[in-house]
Amino acid sequence: MDELHAIQTQLQNMTKEITSSREELKSMLKKEEIEELITSTITTIMAEIEENMNNKIEHLVS
């Protein structure tokens, strides 16, 4: 009977750990998505700045 109780306790602890790990994984995925969004946004902004600077240089040279 004690052995059955010990097994049940171990299973409950494993279930809690798996649930916790799953939640951490979800958070990590969201973090990666946010990092990708930031990178994409910065890349777009830098491209626009570069284009504007090239246009200004072209305008000044001509």
C-alpha positions as CSV (number, residue, x, y, z in Angstrom):
1,M,0.0,0.0,0.0
2,D,2.9,2.4,0.8
3,E,4.5,1.5,-2.5
4,L,1.3,2.4,-4.3
5,H,1.1,5.7,-2.5
6,A,4.8,6.5,-3.3
7,I,4.1,5.7,-7.0
8,Q,1.0,8.0,-7.0
9,T,3.0,10.8,-5.4
10,Q,5.8,10.4,-8.0
11,L,3.3,10.5,-10.8
12,Q,1.7,13.7,-9.4
13,N,5.1,15.3,-9.1
14,M,6.0,14.3,-12.7
15,T,2.7,15.7,-13.9
16,K,3.4,19.0,-12.2
17,E,6.9,19.2,-13.7
18,I,5.6,18.4,-17.2
19,T,2.9,21.1,-16.9
20,S,5.5,23.6,-15.7
21,S,7.9,22.7,-18.5
22,R,5.1,23.1,-21.1
23,E,4.3,26.6,-19.8
24,E,8.0,27.5,-19.9
25,L,8.2,26.3,-23.5
26,K,5.1,28.3,-24.5
27,S,6.8,31.4,-22.9
28,M,10.0,30.7,-24.8
29,L,8.2,30.5,-28.1
30,K,6.5,33.8,-27.5
31,K,9.9,35.3,-26.6
32,E,11.3,34.0,-29.9
33,E,8.4,35.5,-31.8
34,I,8.9,38.8,-30.1
35,E,12.6,38.8,-30.9
36,E,11.8,38.0,-34.6
37,L,9.3,40.8,-34.7
38,I,11.8,43.3,-33.2
39,T,14.5,42.2,-35.7
40,S,12.2,42.5,-38.6
41,T,11.0,45.9,-37.5
42,I,14.6,47.2,-37.0
43,T,15.6,45.8,-40.4
44,T,12.7,47.6,-42.1
45,I,13.5,50.9,-40.3
46,M,17.2,50.7,-41.2
47,A,16.3,50.0,-44.9
48,E,14.0,53.1,-44.9
49,I,16.7,55.2,-43.3
50,E,19.3,54.0,-45.8
51,E,16.9,54.8,-48.7
52,N,16.2,58.2,-47.4
53,M,19.9,59.0,-46.9
54,N,20.6,57.8,-50.5
55,N,17.8,60.0,-51.8
56,K,19.2,63.0,-49.9
57,I,22.8,62.4,-51.1
58,E,21.5,62.0,-54.6
59,H,19.5,65.3,-54.3
60,L,22.6,67.1,-53.0
61,V,24.9,65.8,-55.7
62,S,22.6,66.6,-58.6
